[in-house]
Amino acid sequence: MQYFKGIPAGLVALIVGTLIAWGSTTLGLNYGGLSGKALGDSLSTLGFSAPVPEFMHVFNGFKYLGIILVTAIPFGIYDLVEAMDNVESASAAGDSFPTTRVLTADGVISLIGCLLGNPFINAIYIGHPGWKAMGGRLGYSAATGVMVLLLCWFGILATVTALVPVIAILPILLYIGMLIGSQAFQESPSRHAPAIILALVPQIAAWGKTQIDNTLNAAGSDAVKAGLLEPGSNVLYHGMSILGGGATLVGIMIGSITVFIIDRKFSMAAAFSAVAAVLTFFGLMHSEAIGVTESPWGVAASYLVIAVMLLAMGKFAKVTPPPADGHSHA
């Protein structure tokens, strides 16, 4: 659908959503969580603020290194994997970029921002096919960077946040998510569809646990007080906690194991299962904290058992060719 004078569809959705949210606020319904007071208070942040070096803040933080690494290591792995996934997603959409150069630029710019006091790292754009389908090109990314820079320099970001409700942005994110999910099935061999489904399950488990935790916190309780960790509990809270711990890595590992099983590459599947056992043993998977004492040893042992079984299958089983795939893929 083409809008007046080529106005981007995302901008139209943003404007319409904002108008609906403010209209509901005027009627007392307040669907967008907006208020005139919050908008007025945000104006106090207006003014030019130049970025200045914050070297001392950076180096003073090294005394907290032991605590920070608990979250920094898994997050770093996640960011690296997501960046490579996004580069691959762009390639599948017809735009190839050099992965090494992209990751290097991402890391260098993040370090520069850190030295200037920015606590947020950069990330490779997710949803390349979606932005491309909406008309976004190289200029879109450049314009986004310049706009964010200006908003931060002049303290306008708080005003924009108070003016535009989050729910007005969600349709755009939903559209991008739909395209990304579709691409996973369209650009992969159809025989790998079960692996894609399995790779999504840990994220669903993590989401479900988060919803339960947020609900209990709002009620002034937690999983222990609610008895969700008791053996007789009808809520699979502990299972969601184990499966959703380090969901990104878990999804990558079990998805990869399944792909290699489908392709009858049992030795590779065994190798991935063994690596998953090591990651689980040190708390990088199926756990909410790094450390041997925090790791679910039983899950790590299960991965090892699976690795042994897969090795035995690769050596002694009569291997048939993988199922034929009638779809072309990147």
N, C-alpha and C positions, 0 to 999 in steps of 0.2 A: 504494500500500500504506500502510495506517495502522498505526502502532506504538502501543504501550501509552501511554494518556493523551496521545496526540498528540505524542509525542517526535519531533523532526525527524529525517528520514532521514539527513541529513548527520551529525548527532551520533551516531546509531547506527553509521554506517560508521566514524566516528572511534574510537569506543569499542571496537568489534570489532577494528579494525585494530591498535589499541594493545595489546589483550590478546593477539592473535596474535603480535605482534612481541616482547612481553615473554616470552610462552610459549616462543618459539623461542630467545630468549636464555637462558632457564633450562635448556633442553635442549642448549645449546652450539651451536646452529645460527646464532643471531645474524643473522636476516634483516633486522632493522630498524636494525642498527648501534648498538644501545643498550648501555649498561653501567651497573652500579650505581655505579662510581667517578665517571663523568661526572655522574650524577644527584646524587651526594653533593657533588661540587665545585661544582655549580650553586647549591647552597644558600648559598654564601658571598656571593652577590650580593643576597640578601634584605635589605630595609631601605628606608626611605622616602628618596627623592631628588627634591626639588622642582625643577622646571625654572627655570633662571635665565637672564637675558639674556646673550648671548654676542656683543655687538656688535663687540668688538675682533677676535674670530676671523673674523667675516664680512669686515670691512674689511681685515684683514691679508691676506686671500686674494686681493685685487685684484692683487697683484704676480704672481700666477700666471694672470692672466686670459688671456694669449695661449695658454697651454697648455690651459686649461680649455675655451676656446671651441671647440677642435677636436672635443670630444665634446659640449659643451653645445648647440651649434646643431643638430646632427642629432637629439639626444635631445629637445630642445625641440620641434622639428617633429614628431617621432614622438609625443610626449606630446599635443600639440595635436590631431593627426589621430586618435589613439586615443580621446581624450576625445569628439570629435565623433562618431566611430563608435559609441561606447557610448551616447551620447544618442540616436542614430538607432536603435540596437538596441532601446533601451527603448521608443521611439516605435512601432516595428514590433510590439512585444509588447503595445501598447495603453496605454502610459503616456508621455504627452508632457511634456517639461520644457523650459523656456526655455534654449536653448543658451548665450546670452551670460551669463545669470545663473549658470549652472552652471560655465562656464569661469572667470568672475570669482571665484567662491567658491573654486574649486580653486586658482587662483593666489594669492589673498590668504592663504588658510590655509597654503599652502606657504611663503610669505614669512615669516609669523609664526613658523612652526616653525623656519625657517632662523635667524632672529634669536634663537631660544632654543637654538641648537646642534644642531638636528635635521638630519642630512645627507640625509634621505630626503624626497623630495617626495611630496605627495599625488597621487592619481590617481582619476579617475572609475571607479566600479565597472564591471568587465567582466562580461559574462554575465548581464545583467539578466533575460532570459527564464528562465534556469536557476534563479536564486535565487527568482524569482517562482513557478516551478513547484514549488519545494521548500517554499513557504509563507512565504518572506521578504517582509516588507512594510517600511514606513518604520521601524517599531520595530526591525527587524533591523539596519539600518544604524546607527541611533542606539546600540543595544546594543553593536554591534561597536566603535564609536568609544570608548564609555565603558570597555569591557573592555580595549581596547588601552592606553588611558590609565592604567588601574589597574595593569595588568601592568608597564608601564614605570615608573610612580611607585614601586612597591614592589619592583622588581627581580625580579619573578616570571618574566619572559620567558625567561631562561636555563633556569630549572627546567622550564617548559613544553616548551621545545625539547628538553631532555634526557629528558623523560618521554614525549612524543608523537613517534613517528617520522614522518619526512616521507612514507614510503610509505603511512601511514594516511590522509594527506590527498589522495593522488593519485587515488583513485577519485572523490572529489568534483570535483576539477579535470577529470578525464576526462569526467565527466557534463556539466559546464558546457561544456567544449569541444565535445562532441557536439551540444549544443543550439545553440551559436553557429554551428557549421558547417552544421547543418541549416537554421537560420534564413536563412543567406546564400542558399540555394537556394530556400527556400519563400517568402520575402518579396520576391525579385527576379523580374523577368520571366524565364520559362524560356529565352527566346532568349539571355539574358545568361550562361547557365551556362558557356560556354567562357571568358568573361572572368574568372569567379570562379576557374576552374581555373588559368588563367594567372597570376592574382594570387597564388595560393598557391605557385607554383613557386619564386620567389626565397626564400621562407621555408624551403622544403624544402632548397634548395641551401645556405643558410646553416647549417641544422641538420646537413646532411651534412658540411660543412667542419669544423664544430665537433667532430663525433664523430671525424673523422680527426685533427684537431689534438690532441684530448685523448688519443687512443690513442698517438700518436707521443710526446707529452710524457711519458706514463706509462712509455714504453719508453726514455726518455732521448734522444729524437731529435726531428727536426722535418721539415717538408716538403722543405727544401733537402737535408738529409743523406739523406733517403729517396729523393731523385731524382724527387719528384713534379712538380717544375717543369720537368723535362726534356721536350723535344718528343716523345720516344718513350714517355713514361709512359702506361700503360694506365689510370691513375686520372685522371679528369677534375677534378683538384684546382684547376687554374687557372681552369677554366670555372666551377666552383662558387664560387670566390673572387670572380670578376667578377660573376656573377649574384646572389650572396648579399650583396654589399657594399651596405649601406643597403637591406636587403631590404624594409622597410616602404614606403619611398618608391618603390622599384622596382615593387613589387606594385601600389601605387596608380596609378602612371603607366601601366604596360602594361595593367592592368585597364581603366583609363579609355579608353585608346586603342582597345582591343578593343571596348568597349561602343559607342563612337561609330562605329566601323567597322560593327558589326552593325546599328546604327540608321541607317546611311547618312549620317551627319553627318561628312563627310570633312574639312570645314574645322575643326571642333572637334577631330577626331582629330589633324589636322596641328598645331594649336596645342599640344596636350598633348605631342606628339612633340618639338616645338621646345623646350618648357619642359624636357622630360626631357634634351634635349641640353645645355641650359645647366646644369642641376643636375649632370649627369655631368661636364661640363667642369671644374666647380669642386670635384669630388670628393664631392659630397653623395649621389651614387648610384654604384653599381658600384665603390666604392672603400672602403678601410678608414680613410682619412684625408682631411681637407679640404685642398684646395690644387690648383692647376693642375698642379704637377709630379707629384702623386699620382694624377691622373685618367687613366682609360683613354681617350685621345683617339680611338682607333678606334671605341669604342662611341658616344661623343658624335657623331662624324661619321656613324655609321650612323643615329642618331636623326634627324639633319638630312636625310639622304637619304630616309628614310621620310616625313618631313614634306613634302618637295618632291613626292614621289610622291602623297601623299594630297591635296595641294593640286591637283595636276594631275588626279587622279581626280574631285575635287569640281567642277572646272571643265569638264572635257572628257568625262568618262565619262557614259554613260546610266545614271542612278540609278534603280533599282527600289525600291519601297516596302520597308521593313523587314519581316521575317517576322512573321506574326501571332502573338500570344501569348494563350493561352487561360486563363492564370492571373491572378487578381487579385493585386495587390501594393500595398505601402504607398508 
